[in-house]
Amino acid sequence: MSSQSDVATIFSTGSVALFAYAKSLLDAAGIPYIPKGEYLLNALGPALWGGSLAFVYGPMELQVSLEDESEARELLKDVKESSGDASHE
């Protein structure tokens, strides 16, 4: 994964928790990734409290090689931010 054209962004979020969860899924599957934006938000503190600074600094992203893209997207397809609607039928 040496150049921008060799990678695909497969996940983007402002949630530190979701970002960590997505990374753990990729780690467990043995898929190497490049995290983008994680260190800036963590250094600023409030991101660690469960808040989201993505509206100010942009989302955190995970990038993988093009050869791993399909498998990684499939693995993360159900990882998404909650709309806050917890209605149960």
SVG drawing of the C-alpha trace seen along z (x, -y; Angstrom):
<svg xmlns="http://www.w3.org/2000/svg" viewBox="-44 -23 49 36">
<polyline fill="none" stroke="black" stroke-width="0.4" points="0.0,0.0 2.5,-2.6 0.5,-5.1 -3.0,-6.7 -4.0,-4.9 -3.2,-1.5 -5.8,-2.0 -9.5,-2.4 -11.3,-4.1 -13.6,-1.5 -14.9,-3.1 -15.5,-6.6 -16.9,-7.7 -16.8,-10.4 -17.3,-7.8 -14.1,-6.7 -16.0,-3.6 -17.1,-2.6 -13.7,-3.3 -12.1,-1.0 -14.7,1.7 -14.1,1.6 -10.3,1.8 -10.7,4.8 -12.7,6.6 -10.0,5.9 -7.3,7.0 -9.2,10.3 -9.5,11.0 -5.8,10.2 -6.5,7.4 -3.9,4.6 -5.2,1.1 -4.2,-2.5 -6.0,-4.6 -6.5,-8.3 -7.5,-11.0 -7.5,-8.9 -4.4,-10.4 -5.6,-14.0 -8.9,-13.4 -7.4,-11.3 -4.9,-14.0 -7.6,-16.6 -9.2,-14.8 -13.0,-15.2 -13.0,-12.5 -12.1,-10.1 -15.2,-11.1 -17.6,-9.6 -18.2,-12.9 -17.6,-13.5 -15.4,-16.2 -15.8,-15.0 -17.9,-18.0 -14.8,-20.2 -11.9,-18.0 -13.5,-15.5 -14.2,-11.8 -11.7,-9.1 -11.1,-6.8 -9.8,-3.3 -8.1,-2.5 -7.1,0.9 -5.3,2.2 -7.4,2.6 -6.9,6.4 -8.4,6.5 -11.2,4.0 -14.0,6.4 -13.4,8.6 -13.0,5.6 -16.2,3.9 -18.1,7.2 -16.7,7.5 -17.7,3.9 -21.0,3.7 -23.1,3.8 -20.9,1.4 -22.7,-1.9 -23.7,-4.8 -27.0,-4.5 -29.7,-6.9 -30.7,-7.0 -34.0,-5.2 -34.2,-2.4 -37.8,-1.4 -38.6,2.3 -41.6,4.0"/>
</svg>
